[in-house]
Amino acid sequence: MSTADRVRGALSRVLDPEIRKPVTELDMIGDVEVTDAGEARVPLKLTIVGCPAADAIERGVREAAASVPGITAVDVAVSVMTPQERKALTEKLRGSAAKRGVQFTADSLTRVVAVTSGKGGVGKSTVTANLAVALARRGLRVGLVDADVHGFSIPGLLGIEGAKPTQVGDMILPPVAHDVKVISIGMFVDASSTAVSWRGPMLHRTIAQFLTDVYFGDLDVLLLDLPPGTGDVAISVGQLLPHAEVLVVTTPQSAAADVAERSAVVARQTGQTVVGVVENMAGLVQPDGSVLELFGSGGGAELARRLKVPLLASVPLSVALRVGGDAGAPVVLADPADPAAVAIDAVAERLVARGRGLAGRKLTLSPG
C-alpha cells in the first residue's frame, strides 16, 4: 500500500460532524498526493460555503493525515462542492427527489416514539428532551422532532436556542445537541419575537417536511414531541407514521389524566400503539422525608390501568429538572443522581428493554 493510500485510509476515520459519516464516503476528499519528502496534499471539498463544521473537519483531516508514519507535513486544500456534486451527494444519501418520501416507514429499522399529552403544562417536552438524551447516553443514535409547532421549546431545553440547520441543496442537516439530532420550527424563526400561527395545511406540510427533507441518517430511535391535545398535528403524525409507538405524559391530577386519555384514544384510532404512561410532577420530597403531593396522586397509575399499558415511571417534582430545562442542560446529564433524572433514565431503560415489534414490517425471508 502506498503512503497516499495509507493517508486516505486514515482519513476514513474522520466523520462529518453533521452527517456523521466518513468524509471519504461523502466524496469530500480528492486525490491525495504525497511527495518523496513525506509532504501530503489533501484536497478537501466542503458541502457549502460557510459550512459551520468547516474548522472541525479541516482539523480532523489534518490530524488524521499527520498521524500516518512517514508524513512530515500536511497541506489541506479547502474548496467547496459544485452544485452538481452537492446534488450527487444528496441523492447518494437520500435517493433521488422523485423517489423521496417519509424516511421512517414501517419497514425502517428506526423505532419511532411519539410523546403526547392531553393538555399543556404537564412537562411533556421536558420529559421528551431528557428521554432523548438518556437514550443517546446508552449509545443509541437518536433523532428528535419538535412537532409542537405553536409551542416549540425543545431547542431551549437542549441548550441550542439560536442554532440553525445547514442546508445542502434541498437536504436539511439538523443541529446536534448532546449527541441527539434535533429539528424544530424554532430554528427557522426568531424564537424570541415570532409567534407561529398556522392552520392545518401548513402544520401538516411542516411535519411532512421534517420527516422527508431533514437528513437524520441511520437512527435507532426517533422521538417526536407532539403538541398537547388531539388536533391537526396529532392527526398528521398518525397519518404519516401510523406504526409509531406512543408515550402518554400526564400529572398525578385526575383531571389531567382524564384529558390525557383522549390523546391515547386518537393515537390508537390511527393505528399507533400506546406503549406506556409517564407520570410527571409527582410528589415533592420535603427535608423531613415527607412527600408533598401538590398535584394529587394516582392519576398516572389510573390512566395506565384504563389504557391497559404499564406506568413506566413517576417523575417527582424537581428543582434540578426545572433548572436544567431553563439552562439548556438536561438533568439526566447535569445531575444524574437527582430523583427526576433517575426516573426518566428508567423510562429509557424500559423502552430499550421492550425492543421493537415486527408488526407492519416486511420480513426478508425466502423459501428454503
N, C-alpha and C positions, 0 to 999 in steps of 0.2 A: 504494500500500500504506500502510495506517495505521501509526502508531507502535506500536500494540499488536500488529499483525501482524508488524512487524519484531522486536519483543521475542520473540514466540513463535518466529519463525524462528531467533533467536539461541539460544533455549532448546533447540532441536532438536539442538544440538551438545553438550548436557550428557548424559552417559551415567550410568546407574545402575551403580555400581562392581561390584555383584554380578551383575546380569542382563546387563550390557554392552549395553544398548540405550538409545536416547534416552528421556528422561523424558516427552517429548511423546508418543512412540509407546506408552508404557506407561500412558497416561491418568493420569499423576501431576500434570499441570498443568491447572488450571481456567481460567476465563475471565480473561484478562489485561486489566487496566484501566489507562489512562494519563490523568492529568489534564492540563489545559491548561498547568499549570506544569511538566510533564515528570516527575511522580511516578508511578512504576509500582507497581501492586499485583499480585503474582503469587501465586495460591493454589497451594500445593504439598501434595499428598497422599502421605504415606509409606505403604509397603505394610503395615507393622506398627508397633505401639507398641514403642519401644526399638530401632528399626532401627539396626544397627551402622554403616550408611553414612549416617546422617541428616546429620551435620555436613558431610560431603564433598558430599552432594547439595545441601544448602541453600547452601553456599558457592559451588558451581558455578552454581547458579541465580542467585544474587545477582550474581556477577561477569559472567555472560553478559548478564543484563538491563541492567546498568550500562554495558556496552560499546556499547550502541545509541546512536547520536547523538541528542541531544535529551533523553535520560533524565537527570534531575537527582537522583533519589533512588529507592531500591527498597525496598519493603516485602514481604517474603516471609511469607505467612500459612500457617503449617505446621499440617496436620491429619493424620488417619490414615484410610485407606480403610475403608469399611464392609465387613462380611463379604460382601455381595453384590458389591461392587466387586472384592474380592480374588478371589472365585470367577470373576468375568468375566475378570480378568487372567490367572489360571492357565489358564483354558480358551483364552484368546487365544494364550498361549504354547505350551501343550502339547496342546490339544484337550480334549474332554470326557472325564470319567473312564471312561465306557462304551467309548470308542474307544481308550483309552490302552494302550500296551504298551511293549516294549523299544524305546528310541529308535533304536538303531544297528543297523537291519536291513541286509540285503544291498543294499536299494535306497537306503540312506542315502548321502549324499556323504561321510560321515565315514569315514576309514580307521581300522580297529580293529587294534591291535597288542598281543598278549598276550606278556608276558615270563615265561618259565618256566625251571625248572632241575630237575634230578633230585634234588638234595639241598640242604639248607640250608647256610648259611655260605659260599656262593661269591660273595657280593656282588651278588646279583640285584637287590635293592631299591635299592642304591646306584647301580647302573648304570641302573635304570629312572628313578629320580628325576632323575639328571643328564641322561639322554637326553630326558626331558620338557622340562627347562629349555633344553637345546640346541636342541630343535625350536622352542620358543617364541621363542628369540632370533632365529630366522630369519623371524619374523613370522607363524608359523602359530598358529592358535587350537587350544590343546592342553588336553585333559582327562586326568586321571589317577585311576583307581580302584585303591585299595589293596585288592585282593581277598585278601590274606593275612590273613584274619580272626583267626587264632590268633596270628600273629606280626607284627602290624601295626607298621610302622616308618616309613612314608612321611611322616607329619606331622613327626616329629622330624628326618628327613633334609632336609626343605624349610624347617625353621625355623618351623613353625606349630603346634607342640605346644600344646595347650590351646585352639586355635581351634575354634569351634563353627559348624555350618551355620546359616543363617537359614531358618526355616520360614514360608512364606506359604501359609496354607491347608494343602493336602496336597502342596504343592510345596516341595522342599528345594533351597536355593541353596547351592552348595558354596563354601567359602573359596577365596581365590585367593592363590597364592604364586609369586612370580617370573613372573607372567603365565600360570600354569598353574592351572586349576580342579581342585581336589583333594577327594576324598571318601574317608573311611576309617572303619572301625568305631571306631577310636581317638578319633574326635571325639564319640562318643556315650557313652563310658565314661570312668571315671577311669583314664587310661593308666598312672599310677604304681602303682596298687594292684589293678587288676582284671584277672583272667585270664579270657579268653573261652574257655569250654569247651563248645562246641556240637557237636552231631552233624549229620549230613547234611541233614535237612529245614530246620533253622534256617540252615545255611550257604547252602543254595540260595535260601531266601527273602531272605536279606540281599543276595546278589549280584543277584538279580532286582530288588529294591527300588532298589539303587544304579542299575541300568540303566533303571528305569522312573520312579521318583519324583524323582530328582535332576535338576534342570534345568541342563544344561550349555550350552544354547543351540546355536548353529551352530559345530561343531568341524571342524577339518581332520583332526585326529588324536586318537584316544582310546587311551591306553595303559592296560593292566591289569597290575598287579604280582601275579602268581599265587603261591600258596604252593608250596614245593618238593614234588616228588613227583607222583603220579598219582591223587590222592584225589578227594574229593567236589567240591571247588571246580573243579578242572580239568575234571571231567566236566560240571558245571553250566555252566561257561563255554562248553564245547564244544556243549552243547545250546542255550544262549541265543544264542551268537554263532558259529555254525558257519562263517561266512565270514571269521573273523578270521585275520590273519597272526600267526605265532608266531616269536619270537626265543628261542633257547635259550642260556642262560648256563652256562658251565662254568669250571673252572680247568684249568690245563695237566696236572693229575694224571690219569693214565689211568683210575684208579678212579672219579673224579668224572665223567669223560667217558662212561664206560660207563653210569652211572646216568642221566646227563642224556639219553642216547639214548632211554630209556624214556618220558620226558615228551614227546619229539617223536613217538614212535610213537602215544601216546594222542591227541595233537593231530590227527594225520593220520587216525586212526580216526574222529574226529568230523567230519571234512571240512575241518578247518582246514589252512592252508598254512604250512609251515615255510619261512621266508624267509632264515634265516641263523643263524650261531653267533657269539656274542661270548665270547672267552676272557678271563676276568678273573684277576687275581693272577698275571700273567706275571712275567718276570724283573725283579729289582730291580737297577738300575744302581748300582754302587759308585763311591766317589770316584775310584778309579783307572781307571774306564771299563769294568771288567769287569762281568759280569752274574751275579748270584746267583739261581739258579733254585730257589727254596725249594720250589716245588710241581712240580718237574719241567718238562718241555717237550713240546710236540707234541700235547697232549690235544685242544686246540681244533681244530687242523688235521685230526686224525684223525677227530674227531666230524663235522666238516663234510664230510669225504670220504665217510664212511659214510652220511650223510644226503643226500648229493649236493646240498649247498647251499654258498654261499660263507662263508668265515670273514670276517666283517665287520670285526673288529678284535681286536687282542690288547692288552688294557688292563694296563699294568705295575703292580706294587705301588707305591703312592704314599702318602707321609706326608700330602701335601696333600689327597688324596682322603679319607683317614681323618679328618683334622682337620676338613675341610669337612662331612663327614657328622655328626660329633659336635656341631658348632656350628650345624648347620642352614643352612650356606652352601655350596651346590653348587659343586664345584671348577670346573665349566665357566664359572662367573661369578667366583668368588673368585680363581682362579688359572688363567686360560685357557691360559697357556703351559705348564702342567705336562703332562708326557707322558701322564698318565692322562686329563686333560681333552681333550687333542688327539685321543686315541684314541676317546673317547666322541663327541666332536664329529664325527669321521669316520663313525661309525655313523649319526648323524643325517643327515649329508650323503648317505650311500649310500641311506638309506631314502627321503629326498626325491627323489633321482635315480631311484630304482627306479619311483616312481609306483605307482598302484593299477590293478590289472587290472579288466576289466569282467565277469569271471565272476560269475554269480549276480545281476547287476543287470539291471533292466528297461530297455530302450532305448526312449526315447520317439520312435519313428520312425513315420512314416505313409507309405503307398504314394503315389508321385508320379504 
